[in-house]
Amino acid sequence: MTRKSWESHLELGFWDGESDKSKKHKSFQLPGAKPHYNPDRPGQVEHIALDLVLDIPNQAIAGTCKIRLNPVRDGISDLTLDAVNLRIDHVEINTQIEAKPDPDKTKSKFDYDGEFLKIYLNEPTRAGVPLEIAIAYAAEQPQRGIYFVKPTEHQPNKPTQVWTQGEDEDSRYWFPCFDYPGQLATSEISIRVPKELTVISNGELIEVKDYKKEKTYHWSQKEIHPSYLMTLAIGDFLEVKDVWKGKPVTYYVDKSRSQEEAILTMGKTPRMIEFFSEKYGYDYAFPKYAQVCVADFIFGGMENTSATLLTDRCVLDARAALDNRFSESLVAHELAHQWFGDLLVIKHWSHAWVKEGAATYAEVLWTDHEYGAEEAAYYRLGEARSYLAEDRDRYRRPMVTHVYREAIELYDRHIYEKGGCVYHMLRTELGDALFWKAIHHFVQTNAHKTVETIDLLRAIEEATGKNCMFLFDQYVFRGGHPEYKVGYSWDSDNNLAKVTVAQTQDELFDLKIPIGFGFEEGEPQVFTVKVFEKEQAFYFPLKTKPQYISFDRGNNYLKQVTLEYGVAELKAGLQFDPDPLARIQCAEALAKKGGLEAVKALGQALIDEKFWGVRVEIADNLATIKLDQAFEALAKGLEDPNAKVRNAVLSGLAQNKVQKSLDLIKPFIKKGDPSYTVEANAARLTGELAAALSADREPSKVVKLLQTVLKERSGWNEVVRSGAIAGLAKIKDSDEALETVIKYTEPDVPQPLRLAAIRALGAMGKSQTKPKTEQILNRLQIIAQETFFLTQMSVVAALGQVDSAGAIGVLRSLSDSTPDGRVRRVADEAIQRVQKAIGKDAGLKQLREELDQLRKDNQSLKSRLEAIEAKSKTS
């Protein structure tokens, strides 16, 4: 499953804000958290068969669920199944599975409380003697598990679709089952649907029966899998057929999209299947692979066995494909789950990192394979930063924990992004050959079985003889990561390089770190040192003074590092270090030193650096140097051929709240840009700058400009118009801007744009006047009544920014009423943020404005002083 949805606030986590500089980390465990374990197992579920009829007008399914159970012990007199808000009509138990059941003898008594179905067996179980449970039931207007999408009064063009989402524990909302991942069984689904619709499910399509106005699809999954991976996707889809080694590979999109767009989005799948089959040492295990893009999906994707569901917002058009690889990474992530998650199934949710970390690392592997090592390293840095932000701003926790409120809370950056980093560190520790030998052994030994973290450790030791428990102890079973401060000096008398390393975090790490030295001539020299104390000094005899130093050469370990090198070493590292992440670290350290020499080095590197990812980081760091010369150097990047670099340059320029910044950014709105995201960012930044400049000139002009964008720039996923909404949200003093944003929260607005407007209301509600705050809260309170997951998440994101006690009541009501654990969790966290915000000094806004003005005045003075000093040095 991909945790990320398509909403930017969900991808990045809307708890990202001003970082808490204190060392104290918030607790992952909220009130109500408790230990969770799998229930006692009455036996092995061998097969699940659903025979259903779909009723779209009434949003219901009805039929029979048959479960064949092989008891593990004698004397069991009752069974308890998970079944939430279902209508249970009757239950039969048959111990003579091959014979036709006699209803008089097989009918069974049961109790049902709306959450658990307790079935009383007609006779106690005998170990090894299977029995079949047949439950006649219906799911009517379910809140979770199965979702009905259809046209509405406000959205008449929405497609008619029905789809399921089982992970974590939501299959119980659409059929009775033992709903935990430790039970693996074969399955089949037969369902009658309107004739114009297509059904995609797990495994192979056995038959399609035609009736006058309906069709029945019968799908069968012969390989065992857990109940949460059973799926249905029903709709009027455009089908695009592909193949891998004779196995069907199929892409389904709504008929409003084209075959070309489906291929643009998913067309690399056969090559990916080949790549992962080779990498994991096990050919793709299932009879087909389908990817179905569905409307209103509540995740980025879900790896149902052989039938992945994806959000329809991942479907690219040609312009979006210019600078958007999220869809490609999403396809790779979900496909990798067919091995890690479907072929190897986690035994308990607490070990979800084993599969989610592997699938996240698969994104890195595919990036390396398709685009090269530098791209993969930069992708990996992005994953690390994503985890580091959660650790810093949200909470710190062990990757493996049984203590939580709901299992879905575990699906965070610790198990995805940090999990991916752990796999990479294992690869670093073992080396490529042994790492892949261990992965092959892990997959081959545990195929079609359940696994826990210890099984991965055991596989590594069995295949390689290596004990990696030290790495798991430090990164998996406890929270945190090392934070290093690294210094360097050169002893010319003795030709000794001194490197000092301090660990600034509380709990020390014990790792072997490679330190490399690069020279003007000859190969780099690399030494591996054991870093385990609070402060250590290392001395390295070298023939000549090194040009640059690489701490953790290759940057393979998850960490934070501050470099305290001289300017000369940093400039050389920025120019010559072969590792793009090391060049980025040098750019960061140079920017912190500031001054004209740093500006000159960074400005030249922005032009000369070949890899776009490093140019992005150079632009980000140039922007932090508050000198006019840095601004001029940064502006040269506006012509960069890479859209992501142009975006970084625009964002950097906007940090200088001056008219010149606005003049440079506006043309990207008026004239446009090949990239949707560059146009969107320009729109957002224009609003930000207009709000900061003199109130009598720019804001009203920019409001009109952004309103024009809203009228004229609809397009893929409403990216550009969402940027305009974000820009209007920056002009929070404007009544017209607020009214425009509120207008776009109406239910007839296209969903991506509406969600952006809802979130924008929250941005406008921060440090706002009381009348406008009340207007914003009233609108958000109305929207909070809606039940759609993404709408609720957007409302929470908005309310979490409003520094008013009125936001707390709406958040509490939403937390209490929502059926979704993710909404409940982020709402509770938002309450904490609002409570903290309203306790701050009421005059904070005014102080910030005064500080911004002082910074502007100081920058002008400092730039002139630097120029005078530079001139005096050369004269």
C-alpha positions in Angstrom: 0.0 0.0 0.0 1.2 3.5 -0.8 0.6 5.7 2.2 0.7 8.8 0.0 -2.4 10.1 -1.6 -2.3 12.5 -4.4 -2.9 15.5 -2.2 0.3 17.3 -1.5 -0.5 17.9 2.1 -0.9 14.1 2.5 2.2 13.2 0.5 4.3 15.5 2.6 2.4 15.3 5.8 0.6 18.5 6.9 2.3 18.4 10.3 5.3 19.9 8.4 5.6 23.5 9.6 7.9 25.3 11.8 10.2 22.7 13.2 10.5 22.2 16.9 14.2 22.9 17.6 14.0 21.2 21.0 15.5 17.8 21.6 12.3 16.5 23.1 10.3 14.3 20.8 6.6 13.8 21.0 5.2 10.4 21.8 3.7 8.2 19.1 1.3 6.8 21.6 -1.8 8.8 22.0 -4.3 8.3 24.8 -6.1 5.0 24.3 -3.1 3.2 22.8 -2.6 -0.3 24.0 -0.7 -3.5 23.0 -2.2 -5.4 20.0 -1.5 -9.1 19.1 -3.1 -11.5 16.7 -6.0 -13.5 18.3 -5.7 -17.2 19.1 -6.0 -19.2 15.9 -8.8 -21.8 15.9 -7.5 -23.4 12.8 -6.2 -22.7 9.3 -8.6 -20.9 6.9 -8.1 -22.9 3.6 -10.6 -21.2 1.3 -12.9 -18.2 1.1 -15.7 -18.0 -1.5 -18.0 -15.0 -2.0 -21.1 -15.3 -4.1 -22.6 -11.8 -4.3 -25.1 -9.5 -6.0 -24.3 -5.8 -6.5 -26.9 -3.2 -5.8 -25.5 0.2 -6.9 -28.6 2.4 -6.4 -28.8 1.2 -2.8 -25.1 1.0 -2.3 -25.2 -2.6 -1.1 -24.0 -6.1 -1.7 -25.7 -9.3 -0.6 -25.0 -12.9 -0.9 -23.1 -15.7 0.8 -19.6 -16.0 2.3 -18.3 -19.5 2.6 -15.2 -20.1 4.7 -13.5 -23.5 4.8 -11.6 -23.9 8.1 -9.3 -26.8 9.1 -9.3 -26.8 13.0 -6.0 -26.9 14.7 -7.3 -28.6 17.9 -10.2 -30.6 19.2 -13.1 -29.3 21.3 -13.7 -25.8 19.8 -17.4 -25.1 20.3 -17.7 -21.6 18.9 -15.9 -19.4 16.4 -15.7 -15.6 16.4 -15.4 -13.7 13.1 -14.9 -10.1 12.3 -18.0 -8.5 10.7 -18.8 -4.8 11.1 -22.2 -3.3 10.4 -23.3 -6.2 8.3 -26.8 -7.8 8.1 -26.4 -11.4 9.1 -29.4 -13.5 7.8 -28.4 -17.0 8.7 -25.4 -19.3 9.2 -24.8 -22.9 8.3 -22.0 -25.2 9.3 -21.2 -28.3 7.2 -18.6 -30.9 8.2 -19.3 -33.1 5.3 -17.8 -30.7 2.8 -18.0 -33.0 -0.2 -21.7 -33.9 0.4 -24.7 -31.6 -0.2 -25.6 -29.9 3.1 -28.8 -30.7 4.8 -30.2 -27.3 6.1 -32.0 -29.0 9.0 -28.7 -30.4 10.3 -26.3 -27.6 9.3 -28.2 -24.5 10.4 -26.3 -22.9 13.3 -27.1 -20.5 16.1 -25.1 -17.2 16.2 -24.9 -14.0 18.1 -24.0 -10.7 16.4 -23.3 -7.3 18.0 -22.5 -5.3 14.9 -18.8 -5.9 15.3 -18.2 -9.6 15.9 -20.1 -12.6 14.7 -20.0 -15.5 17.2 -21.1 -18.8 15.7 -22.0 -21.8 17.8 -20.9 -25.0 16.3 -23.4 -27.9 16.2 -20.6 -30.2 17.4 -17.1 -29.6 18.8 -14.2 -29.5 16.3 -11.9 -32.4 15.6 -8.3 -31.4 14.7 -7.6 -31.9 11.0 -11.3 -32.4 10.1 -12.3 -29.4 8.0 -15.7 -27.6 8.3 -17.4 -25.1 6.0 -19.1 -22.0 7.3 -21.7 -20.5 5.0 -23.0 -17.0 6.1 -25.8 -15.3 4.3 -25.3 -11.6 4.7 -25.5 -8.1 3.3 -23.5 -5.0 3.5 -25.8 -1.9 3.2 -24.3 1.5 2.8 -21.0 0.5 4.3 -18.7 3.1 5.8 -15.5 1.4 5.0 -14.1 -1.6 3.1 -16.2 -1.3 -0.1 -16.8 2.1 -1.7 -19.5 3.2 -4.1 -18.7 6.0 -6.5 -21.4 7.5 -8.8 -22.5 10.8 -10.4 -24.0 13.3 -8.0 -26.0 16.5 -8.4 -22.8 18.5 -8.0 -20.5 16.1 -9.9 -22.6 14.8 -12.7 -19.6 13.5 -14.7 -18.2 11.3 -11.9 -18.0 7.7 -13.1 -20.0 4.8 -11.7 -17.5 2.6 -9.9 -17.3 0.2 -6.9 -14.0 -0.8 -5.4 -12.7 -2.3 -2.1 -9.9 -1.4 0.2 -9.0 -4.0 2.9 -5.8 -2.9 4.5 -5.5 -2.6 7.4 -8.6 -4.2 8.9 -11.4 -3.1 6.6 -12.4 -6.3 4.8 -14.7 -7.0 7.8 -16.9 -4.2 6.5 -17.8 -6.0 3.3 -17.6 -9.7 4.2 -17.3 -11.8 7.5 -13.8 -13.1 7.9 -10.9 -13.7 10.3 -9.6 -10.2 9.5 -5.9 -10.3 10.4 -2.9 -11.0 8.2 -1.8 -14.2 9.8 -4.5 -16.3 8.0 -3.7 -17.2 4.4 -6.2 -18.9 2.1 -7.2 -19.4 -1.5 -10.2 -17.4 -2.5 -12.8 -16.9 -5.2 -15.4 -14.2 -5.9 -18.5 -14.5 -8.0 -20.5 -11.3 -8.4 -23.5 -10.2 -10.5 -23.3 -6.6 -11.8 -25.1 -4.4 -14.4 -24.2 -5.6 -17.9 -22.3 -2.4 -18.9 -19.7 -2.8 -16.1 -16.5 -4.8 -15.9 -15.3 -6.7 -12.8 -11.6 -7.1 -11.9 -10.5 -9.2 -9.0 -7.8 -11.5 -7.7 -6.3 -14.4 -9.7 -7.9 -15.8 -12.9 -11.2 -15.0 -14.6 -12.9 -18.4 -14.7 -16.1 -17.3 -16.6 -18.5 -14.5 -17.4 -22.2 -15.4 -17.6 -24.5 -13.1 -19.6 -28.0 -12.4 -18.6 -30.6 -10.0 -20.0 -29.5 -6.9 -18.1 -26.6 -8.3 -16.0 -23.4 -10.3 -16.0 -21.8 -12.6 -13.5 -18.0 -12.5 -13.2 -16.3 -15.4 -11.5 -12.7 -14.9 -10.4 -10.5 -17.5 -8.6 -7.2 -16.9 -6.7 -5.4 -20.3 -6.3 -2.4 -18.9 -4.4 -3.0 -18.3 -0.7 -3.2 -14.7 0.6 -4.8 -12.8 3.5 -8.3 -11.5 3.6 -7.2 -7.9 3.4 -5.8 -8.5 -0.1 -9.1 -9.7 -1.5 -10.5 -7.1 -3.9 -13.2 -6.0 -6.3 -12.9 -3.2 -8.8 -16.1 -2.6 -10.8 -16.6 0.0 -13.5 -16.9 0.9 -17.2 -13.2 0.9 -17.9 -11.0 1.3 -20.9 -8.8 -1.8 -21.0 -5.3 -1.8 -22.3 -3.6 -5.2 -22.7 0.1 -6.0 -22.3 2.0 -9.2 -21.5 5.0 -10.5 -19.6 6.2 -14.0 -20.4 2.8 -15.0 -21.5 1.0 -13.7 -18.5 -1.6 -10.9 -19.0 -0.6 -7.5 -17.9 -3.6 -5.2 -18.1 -4.2 -1.5 -17.4 -7.7 -0.1 -16.7 -8.6 3.6 -16.8 -11.9 5.4 -17.0 -13.1 5.8 -20.6 -12.6 9.6 -20.3 -8.9 8.8 -20.5 -7.0 7.5 -23.5 -5.0 4.4 -24.2 -1.9 6.6 -24.7 -2.3 8.1 -21.2 -2.7 4.6 -19.7 0.5 3.5 -21.4 2.3 6.7 -20.4 1.4 6.0 -16.8 1.8 2.2 -16.5 3.5 1.1 -19.7 6.8 0.2 -18.1 5.1 -2.5 -16.0 6.3 -5.6 -18.0 9.9 -4.3 -17.8 9.4 -3.7 -14.1 8.1 -7.3 -13.6 11.2 -8.6 -15.3 13.5 -6.4 -13.2 12.0 -7.3 -9.8 11.8 -11.0 -10.8 15.5 -11.0 -11.3 16.3 -8.8 -8.3 14.3 -10.8 -5.9 15.3 -14.2 -7.2 11.7 -15.3 -7.8 9.6 -15.0 -10.9 6.3 -13.1 -10.5 4.1 -15.6 -8.8 0.6 -14.9 -9.9 -1.4 -15.7 -13.1 -1.9 -12.1 -14.2 -1.2 -8.5 -13.2 -3.9 -5.9 -13.4 -3.7 -2.3 -12.5 -7.0 -0.5 -12.1 -7.2 3.3 -11.7 -10.3 4.2 -9.7 -12.0 7.4 -8.7 -11.9 8.8 -5.1 -9.3 6.2 -4.0 -8.2 6.8 -0.4 -4.5 5.9 -0.9 -2.0 6.3 -3.7 -2.3 2.6 -4.4 -3.1 -0.8 -2.9 -1.3 -4.0 -3.8 -4.2 -6.5 -3.9 -2.9 -9.8 -5.0 -2.5 -9.7 -8.8 -5.0 -6.8 -9.0 -3.5 -3.5 -7.8 -5.8 -0.5 -7.4 -4.3 3.0 -8.1 -5.8 6.5 -7.7 -7.0 7.8 -11.0 -5.1 11.0 -10.3 -1.9 9.1 -11.2 -2.9 8.9 -14.8 -0.6 11.3 -16.6 -1.0 13.5 -19.7 1.9 14.4 -21.9 2.6 17.7 -20.1 2.4 16.2 -16.6 4.9 13.5 -17.6 7.6 16.1 -18.3 8.5 16.4 -14.6 6.3 13.9 -12.8 7.8 10.5 -11.8 5.5 10.0 -8.9 3.2 7.8 -11.0 6.2 5.7 -12.2 7.4 5.3 -8.6 3.8 4.4 -7.5 3.6 1.7 -10.1 7.0 0.3 -9.0 6.1 0.4 -5.3 2.8 -1.5 -5.7 4.3 -4.0 -8.1 7.2 -4.7 -5.6 4.5 -5.6 -3.0 3.5 -8.6 -5.1 6.7 -10.1 -3.7 6.9 -8.2 -0.3 3.4 -8.2 1.1 1.6 -10.7 -1.2 4.0 -13.5 -1.8 5.6 -12.9 1.6 2.8 -11.8 4.0 3.5 -10.0 7.3 2.2 -12.0 10.2 1.2 -8.9 12.2 0.8 -5.2 11.5 3.7 -4.3 13.8 6.1 -5.8 11.2 4.6 -3.9 8.3 7.9 -2.1 7.7 9.3 -5.4 6.3 7.0 -5.0 3.3 6.5 -1.3 3.1 10.2 -0.6 3.5 11.0 -3.1 0.8 8.4 -1.5 -1.6 9.8 1.9 -0.8 13.3 0.8 -1.5 12.0 -0.8 -4.7 11.3 2.8 -5.9 15.0 3.6 -5.4 16.1 0.4 -7.1 13.9 1.1 -10.2 15.2 4.7 -10.3 18.7 3.5 -10.3 17.9 0.9 -13.0 16.0 3.4 -15.2 17.8 6.7 -14.6 21.2 6.0 -13.0 23.0 6.1 -9.7 22.8 9.9 -9.1 19.1 9.9 -9.6 18.7 7.0 -7.2 20.9 8.6 -4.5 18.9 11.8 -4.7 15.7 9.9 -4.5 17.0 8.1 -1.4 17.9 11.5 0.1 14.3 12.6 -0.4 13.1 9.5 1.4 15.4 10.1 4.3 14.3 13.7 4.6 10.7 12.7 4.6 11.4 10.4 7.6 13.6 13.0 9.3 10.8 15.6 9.1 8.3 13.2 10.8 10.9 12.4 13.5 11.5 16.0 14.1 8.1 17.5 13.8 5.6 14.8 14.6 7.0 12.0 16.8 9.8 9.4 17.2 9.0 5.7 17.6 10.6 2.3 17.1 9.8 0.9 13.6 8.4 -2.3 15.3 5.8 -1.7 18.0 2.7 -3.5 19.2 1.4 -0.4 21.0 -1.1 1.8 19.1 -4.8 2.7 18.9 -5.5 1.4 15.4 -3.1 -0.5 13.1 -3.5 2.1 10.4 -1.5 4.5 12.6 1.6 2.5 11.9 1.5 3.4 8.2 3.8 6.4 8.5 7.2 7.6 7.4 9.0 5.4 9.9 7.9 2.2 8.2 8.0 3.5 4.6 10.8 5.9 4.1 12.9 4.9 7.2 12.2 1.3 6.3 13.6 1.8 2.8 16.7 3.4 4.3 17.2 0.4 6.5 17.2 -1.9 3.5 19.8 0.3 1.9 21.9 0.2 5.0 21.7 -3.6 5.0 22.9 -3.6 1.4 25.8 -1.3 2.5 26.7 -3.6 5.4 26.6 -6.8 3.4 27.8 -5.6 0.0 25.8 -6.2 -3.2 26.5 -9.9 -3.7 25.6 -10.9 -0.1 22.7 -8.6 0.1 21.0 -10.0 -2.9 21.9 -13.6 -1.9 20.1 -12.9 1.5 17.1 -11.3 -0.3 16.8 -14.3 -2.6 17.0 -16.7 0.4 14.4 -14.7 2.3 11.9 -14.7 -0.6 12.5 -18.3 -1.6 12.3 -19.6 1.9 9.2 -17.7 2.9 7.2 -17.6 -0.3 3.4 -18.1 0.4 4.1 -17.8 4.1 3.8 -15.2 6.8 6.9 -13.4 8.1 8.1 -11.2 10.9 11.2 -9.0 11.3 13.1 -11.9 12.9 12.6 -13.9 9.7 14.5 -11.3 7.7 17.3 -11.3 10.2 17.4 -15.1 10.2 17.5 -15.2 6.4 20.4 -12.8 6.3 22.4 -15.0 8.8 21.5 -18.2 7.1 22.5 -17.0 3.6 25.6 -14.9 4.5 26.7 -15.9 8.0 26.4 -12.2 8.9 24.7 -11.0 12.1 23.0 -7.7 11.5 21.2 -7.5 14.8 23.3 -4.4 15.8 21.7 -2.5 12.9 18.2 -3.6 13.8 18.7 -2.8 17.4 19.7 0.7 16.6 17.4 1.6 13.7 14.4 -0.8 13.9 13.7 -1.7 17.5 14.3 1.8 18.9 13.6 5.3 17.5 16.0 7.9 16.2 19.2 8.1 14.1 22.7 9.5 14.6 23.3 13.3 14.3 26.9 14.0 13.6 29.0 17.2 13.7 32.2 16.6 11.7 35.3 18.8 11.7 38.5 18.6 9.7 42.0 20.1 10.0 45.4 19.4 8.3 48.7 19.0 10.1 51.2 19.9 7.4 54.3 19.2 9.5 53.3 15.5 9.9 51.0 15.1 6.9 48.1 14.1 9.1 44.5 14.7 8.4 42.5 15.1 11.6 38.7 14.4 11.5 36.6 15.0 14.6 33.2 13.5 15.0 30.7 14.4 17.7 27.3 12.7 18.2 24.9 15.4 19.2 21.8 13.2 19.8 21.1 11.7 23.3 21.3 8.0 22.5 24.6 7.1 20.9 25.0 4.9 17.8 27.8 2.5 17.1 28.5 2.3 13.4 31.5 1.7 11.1 31.7 4.8 8.9 33.9 5.2 5.8 35.8 8.5 5.5 37.2 9.3 2.1 39.9 11.8 1.0 40.0 13.2 -2.5 43.1 14.6 -4.1 43.9 16.7 -7.1 45.7 13.7 -8.6 45.3 10.0 -8.0 42.5 7.9 -6.5 40.7 8.8 -3.3 41.8 7.1 -0.1 39.1 5.6 2.1 39.4 4.6 5.8 36.6 3.0 7.8 36.4 4.0 11.4 34.2 2.9 14.3 32.1 5.8 15.5 30.6 5.0 18.9 31.4 7.7 21.4 30.1 11.2 22.1 33.2 12.8 20.7 36.1 11.2 18.8 39.1 12.3 16.9 40.7 10.3 14.1 44.1 10.9 12.5 44.9 9.7 9.0 48.5 9.7 7.5 48.3 10.9 3.9 51.0 11.7 1.3 49.6 15.1 0.5 46.9 17.4 1.7 43.5 16.3 0.5 41.4 18.5 -1.7 38.1 17.4 -0.1 36.8 15.1 2.6 33.8 12.7 2.4 32.3 11.7 5.7 30.3 8.5 5.2 31.6 8.1 1.7 28.6 7.4 -0.5 26.2 8.6 2.2 24.7 5.2 2.7 23.8 5.5 6.4 20.6 7.3 7.6 21.8 10.3 9.6 22.0 14.0 10.0 25.4 15.6 9.5 26.8 19.1 10.0 30.1 19.7 8.2 32.6 22.1 9.8 35.2 22.2 7.1 37.1 25.1 5.7 35.7 27.0 2.7 38.5 25.6 0.4 37.5 22.0 1.2 33.8 22.7 0.8 34.3 24.4 -2.6 36.4 21.5 -3.7 33.9 19.0 -2.5 31.1 20.9 -4.2 33.0 20.7 -7.5 34.8 17.3 -7.4 33.2 14.9 -5.0 31.6 12.1 -7.2 28.7 11.6 -4.7 25.8 14.0 -5.4 24.7 13.8 -1.7 28.2 14.9 -0.6 28.1 17.8 -3.0 24.8 18.8 -1.6 26.2 18.7 2.0 29.1 21.0 0.8 26.5 23.4 -0.7 24.6 23.5 2.6 27.8 24.1 4.6 29.0 26.8 2.3 25.6 28.6 2.5 25.8 28.6 6.3 29.2 30.3 6.1 27.8 32.9 3.9 29.8 35.8 2.4 30.7 36.6 -1.2 33.1 33.7 -1.6 30.4 31.2 -0.8 28.0 33.1 -3.2 30.5 33.0 -6.0 31.1 29.2 -5.5 27.4 28.4 -5.3 26.5 30.7 -8.2 29.1 29.1 -10.5 28.0 25.6 -9.4 24.4 26.4 -10.3 25.6 26.9 -13.8 28.3 24.2 -14.1 26.7 21.3 -12.1 25.5 18.6 -14.4 23.0 16.8 -12.2 19.7 18.6 -11.7 19.2 17.4 -8.2 22.3 19.1 -7.0 21.3 22.3 -8.8 18.0 22.2 -7.0 19.8 22.1 -3.7 22.3 24.8 -4.7 19.4 27.0 -5.5 17.8 26.3 -2.2 21.0 27.1 -0.3 21.8 30.2 -2.3 18.4 31.6 -1.3 19.4 31.4 2.4 22.3 33.9 1.9 20.8 37.3 2.3 23.1 39.3 -0.1 22.1 41.0 -3.3 24.8 39.1 -5.1 23.2 35.8 -4.0 19.9 37.0 -5.4 21.5 37.9 -8.8 23.3 34.5 -8.9 20.1 32.7 -8.2 18.1 34.6 -10.9 20.4 33.1 -13.5 18.8 29.7 -12.8 15.4 30.8 -14.2 16.5 29.6 -17.6 17.5 26.1 -16.3 16.2 23.4 -18.6 15.0 21.3 -15.7 11.5 22.2 -14.3 12.5 21.2 -10.7 15.4 23.5 -10.8 13.3 26.4 -12.1 10.9 25.7 -9.3 13.6 25.8 -6.7 14.9 29.1 -8.2 11.4 30.6 -8.0 11.0 29.6 -4.4 14.4 31.0 -3.6 13.8 34.3 -5.2 10.5 34.7 -3.3 12.4 34.5 0.0 13.5 38.1 -0.8 10.3 40.1 -0.3 11.1 42.8 -2.9 9.5 44.1 -6.0 12.2 42.6 -8.2 11.3 39.1 -7.0 7.7 39.6 -8.1 8.8 41.0 -11.4 10.9 37.9 -12.1 8.2 35.5 -11.1 5.1 37.0 -12.7 6.1 36.1 -16.3 5.9 32.4 -15.4 2.2 33.0 -14.8 1.4 35.4 -17.6 3.5 33.6 -20.3 3.3 30.1 -18.8 5.8 27.3 -18.5 6.1 23.8 -20.0 5.6 22.4 -16.5 2.3 22.5 -14.6 4.2 22.6 -11.3 6.3 25.6 -12.2 3.2 27.6 -13.2 1.5 26.5 -10.0 4.5 27.5 -7.8 4.7 30.8 -9.6 1.1 31.5 -8.8 1.5 30.6 -5.1 4.7 32.7 -4.8 3.1 35.7 -6.5 0.4 35.8 -3.8 3.0 35.4 -1.1 5.1 38.3 -2.5 2.0 40.5 -3.1 1.0 40.1 0.5 4.5 41.2 1.7 4.8 44.2 -0.5 3.1 47.5 -0.1 -0.6 47.0 0.5 -1.7 50.0 -1.7 -0.2 48.5 -4.9 0.3 44.9 -5.5 -2.3 42.7 -3.6 -5.3 43.8 -5.6 -3.5 43.4 -8.9 -2.3 40.0 -8.0 -5.8 38.9 -6.8 -7.1 39.8 -10.2 -4.3 37.9 -11.9 -4.9 34.8 -9.8 -8.6 35.0 -10.4 -7.8 35.0 -14.2 -5.7 31.9 -13.7 -8.7 30.2 -11.9 -10.9 31.0 -14.8 -8.6 30.0 -17.6 -6.0 27.4 -16.5 -7.9 24.2 -15.7 -5.9 21.1 -16.5 -4.3 17.9 -15.2 -5.3 17.4 -11.6 -6.0 21.1 -11.3 -2.4 21.7 -10.4 -2.1 25.2 -11.8 -5.4 26.4 -10.4 -4.6 24.9 -7.0 -1.4 27.0 -7.1 -3.5 30.1 -7.7 -5.7 29.2 -4.7 -2.6 28.8 -2.6 -1.4 32.2 -3.8 -4.7 33.8 -2.8 -4.4 32.2 0.6 -1.3 34.2 1.2 -3.1 37.5 0.7 -5.1 36.9 3.8 -6.0 40.6 4.4 -7.9 40.8 1.2 -11.7 40.3 1.5 -11.8 39.5 -2.2 -9.2 36.8 -1.9 -11.0 35.2 1.0 -14.3 35.2 -0.8 -12.7 33.7 -3.9 -11.2 30.8 -1.9 -14.5 30.2 -0.1 -16.2 30.1 -3.5 -13.9 27.3 -4.6 -14.9 25.1 -1.6 -18.3 24.6 -3.1 -19.2 21.0 -3.9 -19.5 21.6 -7.6 -15.8 22.5 -7.9 -13.5 19.8 -9.3 -12.4 17.7 -6.5 -8.6 18.4 -6.5 -9.2 22.2 -6.7 -11.9 22.0 -4.0 -9.6 20.2 -1.6 -6.8 22.8 -2.3 -9.3 25.5 -1.5 -10.4 23.8 1.8 -6.8 23.6 2.9 -6.2 27.2 1.8 -8.9 28.4 4.2 -6.8 27.1 7.0 -3.7 29.0 5.8 -5.9 32.2 5.7 -7.2 31.5 9.2 -3.7 31.7 10.8 -3.2 35.0 12.7 -6.4 36.3 11.2 -8.9 39.0 12.4 -11.7 37.7 14.5 -14.5 38.3 11.9 -12.6 36.5 9.2 -11.6 33.7 11.5 -15.3 33.1 12.4 -16.2 33.2 8.7 -13.5 30.6 7.9 -14.5 28.4 10.9 -18.2 28.5 9.9 -17.3 27.3 6.4 -15.0 24.5 7.6 -17.6 23.4 10.1 -20.1 22.8 7.3 -17.6 21.0 5.2 -16.6 18.8 8.1 -20.0 17.1 8.0 -19.0 15.4 4.8 -17.9 11.8 5.0 -15.4 11.5 2.1 -12.0 10.7 3.4 -9.9 13.2 1.4 -12.4 16.0 2.3 -12.1 15.1 6.0 -8.3 15.1 5.8 -8.3 18.5 4.1 -10.6 19.9 6.7 -8.3 18.7 9.4 -5.3 20.2 7.6 -7.1 23.5 7.5 -8.3 23.5 11.1 -4.9 22.6 12.3 -3.6 25.9 11.0 -6.4 28.1 12.5 -5.1 29.5 15.8 -8.5 29.8 17.4 -10.2 27.8 20.1 -13.2 27.4 17.8 -11.2 25.0 15.6 -10.8 22.6 18.5 -14.5 21.8 18.8 -14.8 21.1 15.1 -11.8 18.8 15.3 -13.0 17.0 18.3 -16.4 16.4 16.7 -14.7 15.1 13.5 -12.4 12.8 15.6 -15.3 11.4 17.4 -17.5 10.8 14.3 -15.1 9.7 11.6 -14.9 5.9 10.8 -11.3 6.3 9.5 -8.4 5.9 11.9 -6.1 8.1 9.9 -8.5 11.1 10.1 -9.0 10.4 13.9 -5.2 10.4 14.4 -4.4 13.6 12.5 -7.4 15.4 14.1 -6.2 14.5 17.6 -2.7 15.8 16.6 -4.2 19.0 15.1 -6.0 19.6 18.4 -2.7 19.6 20.2 -1.2 22.0 17.7 -4.1 24.5 17.9 -3.9 24.3 21.7 -0.2 25.1 21.6 -0.7 27.9 19.0 -3.4 29.8 20.9 -1.2 29.8 24.0 1.4 31.9 22.2 1.9 35.6 22.5 -1.0 37.4 20.7 1.5 39.9 19.4 3.6 37.3 17.5 2.3 38.3 14.1 3.3 42.0 14.6 6.8 41.0 15.9 7.3 38.8 12.8 6.4 41.7 10.5 8.8 44.0 12.2 11.6 41.4 12.0 11.0 40.9 8.3 11.4 44.6 7.7 14.6 44.7 9.7 16.0 41.8 7.7 15.3 43.6 4.4 17.1 46.7 5.7 20.0 44.6 7.0 20.4 42.8 3.7 20.8 46.0 1.8 23.4 47.2 4.2 25.2 43.9 4.4 25.4 43.6 0.6 27.0 47.1 0.3 29.5 46.3 3.1 30.5 43.0 1.4 31.1 44.8 -1.9 33.2 47.5 -0.2 35.3 44.8 1.6 35.8 42.8 -1.6 36.9 46.0 -3.4 39.4 46.8 -0.6 40.9 43.4 -0.8 41.6 43.6 -4.5 43.0 47.2 -4.4 
